[in-house]
Amino acid sequence: MKIYFAGSIRGGREDANLYLMIINYLKNFGEVLTEHVGEASLTSFGEGGTTEEFIHDRDMRWLLSSDIIVAEVTCPSLGVGYEIGRAIEHGKKVICLYRPQEGKRLSAMIAGSQDLILEQYSDLETAKKIIKRHLPTL
């Protein structure tokens, strides 16, 4: 199974360590095409040494070749929203993981969509249970 993990890069990297732990867990279910999203060395300035067009085209190839998309949507990100929209447009199964936070609300474009699975969680162990419930094992 090919898994596309989406998490904020330029929208903020405060959850990078959490992304890494989720990505490592997702590896139990298949190949994670976007492992770099969890790397601590990746900053909110994005990837260096390559063009915006290269990143877009590469990530779209990965997205379209994936079997499932798992998106962590707690930190608002234009890129993650774009990826979710394109995945839905192409009939991909999308699972969105969201940690509710006081004083913040999830975008209605995600919360109100009937074309994705939205799951709330509070900690990594809960996120793992959600993932295990939705992804077939190898």
C-alpha positions as CSV (number, residue, x, y, z in Angstrom):
1,M,0.0,0.0,0.0
2,K,1.2,3.5,-0.9
3,I,0.4,6.1,1.8
4,Y,0.6,9.9,1.3
5,F,1.0,11.7,4.6
6,A,0.1,15.4,4.5
7,G,1.1,17.8,7.3
8,S,2.0,21.4,7.5
9,I,5.3,22.6,6.3
10,R,5.2,26.3,5.4
11,G,2.1,26.8,7.5
12,G,4.1,26.0,10.6
13,R,6.3,23.1,11.9
14,E,5.3,23.0,15.5
15,D,3.9,19.5,15.0
16,A,6.9,18.1,13.1
17,N,7.8,15.6,15.8
18,L,4.2,14.3,15.9
19,Y,4.2,14.0,12.1
20,L,7.4,11.9,12.4
21,M,5.8,9.6,15.0
22,I,2.6,9.2,12.9
23,I,4.7,8.5,9.7
24,N,6.7,5.9,11.6
25,Y,3.5,4.2,12.6
26,L,2.1,4.4,9.1
27,K,5.1,2.4,7.9
28,N,3.4,-0.6,9.5
29,F,0.7,-0.4,6.8
30,G,2.8,0.3,3.7
31,E,5.2,2.7,2.0
32,V,4.9,6.3,3.1
33,L,5.7,8.4,0.1
34,T,6.2,11.6,2.0
35,E,8.5,10.7,4.9
36,H,10.3,14.0,4.6
37,V,7.2,15.8,6.1
38,G,8.3,14.5,9.5
39,E,12.0,15.5,9.3
40,A,13.1,17.9,12.0
41,S,15.5,19.5,9.5
42,L,12.6,20.6,7.3
43,T,11.7,24.2,8.3
44,S,8.7,26.4,7.5
45,F,10.7,27.7,4.6
46,G,10.2,24.3,2.9
47,E,12.7,22.3,0.9
48,G,15.8,24.0,-0.3
49,G,17.7,23.4,-3.5
50,T,14.7,22.7,-5.7
51,T,12.0,24.7,-7.5
52,E,8.4,25.2,-6.4
53,E,7.3,23.6,-9.7
54,F,9.4,20.5,-9.0
55,I,7.9,20.1,-5.5
56,H,4.4,20.6,-6.8
57,D,4.8,18.1,-9.7
58,R,6.6,15.5,-7.6
59,D,4.1,15.7,-4.8
60,M,1.2,15.5,-7.2
61,R,2.7,12.3,-8.7
62,W,3.0,10.8,-5.2
63,L,-0.5,11.9,-4.3
64,L,-2.0,10.4,-7.4
65,S,0.0,7.2,-7.1
66,S,-1.1,6.7,-3.5
67,D,-3.7,4.3,-2.3
68,I,-4.7,6.5,0.7
69,I,-4.1,9.9,2.1
70,V,-3.6,10.6,5.8
71,A,-3.6,14.3,6.6
72,E,-2.9,15.8,10.0
73,V,-5.0,19.0,9.8
74,T,-4.6,20.6,13.2
75,C,-2.1,23.3,12.0
76,P,-3.8,25.2,9.1
77,S,-2.0,24.8,5.9
78,L,-2.9,25.9,2.4
79,G,-0.8,23.1,0.9
80,V,-2.5,20.4,3.0
81,G,-5.9,21.8,2.0
82,Y,-4.9,21.8,-1.6
83,E,-3.7,18.2,-1.4
84,I,-6.9,17.1,0.3
85,G,-9.0,18.8,-2.4
86,R,-7.0,17.2,-5.2
87,A,-7.1,13.8,-3.6
88,I,-10.9,14.0,-3.3
89,E,-11.1,15.2,-6.9
90,H,-9.3,12.0,-8.0
91,G,-11.4,9.7,-5.8
92,K,-8.8,9.0,-3.2
93,K,-9.7,7.9,0.3
94,V,-8.7,10.7,2.7
95,I,-8.4,10.4,6.5
96,C,-8.0,13.7,8.3
97,L,-6.7,13.7,11.9
98,Y,-7.5,16.7,14.0
99,R,-6.6,17.7,17.6
100,P,-9.2,20.2,18.9
101,Q,-7.7,23.2,20.6
102,E,-9.3,25.9,22.7
103,G,-9.9,29.1,20.8
104,K,-9.4,27.5,17.4
105,R,-11.7,25.8,14.9
106,L,-11.1,23.5,12.0
107,S,-11.9,25.0,8.6
108,A,-15.5,24.3,7.5
109,M,-14.1,23.1,4.2
110,I,-12.6,20.1,6.0
111,A,-15.1,19.8,8.9
112,G,-18.1,20.0,6.5
113,S,-16.9,17.7,3.8
114,Q,-18.8,14.5,3.2
115,D,-16.0,13.3,0.9
116,L,-13.4,12.6,3.6
117,I,-13.1,10.8,7.0
118,L,-12.5,13.3,9.8
119,E,-11.4,11.9,13.2
120,Q,-10.6,13.9,16.3
121,Y,-7.8,12.7,18.6
122,S,-6.0,14.0,21.7
123,D,-2.7,12.0,21.7
124,L,-0.5,9.7,19.6
125,E,-2.0,6.5,20.9
126,T,-5.5,7.6,20.0
127,A,-4.3,8.6,16.5
128,K,-2.7,5.1,16.1
129,K,-6.0,3.5,17.0
130,I,-7.8,5.6,14.4
131,I,-5.2,4.8,11.7
132,K,-5.4,1.0,12.6
133,R,-9.2,1.2,12.2
134,H,-9.1,2.7,8.8
135,L,-6.0,1.1,7.1
136,P,-5.8,-2.5,6.1
137,T,-2.8,-4.3,7.6
138,L,-0.1,-5.8,5.4
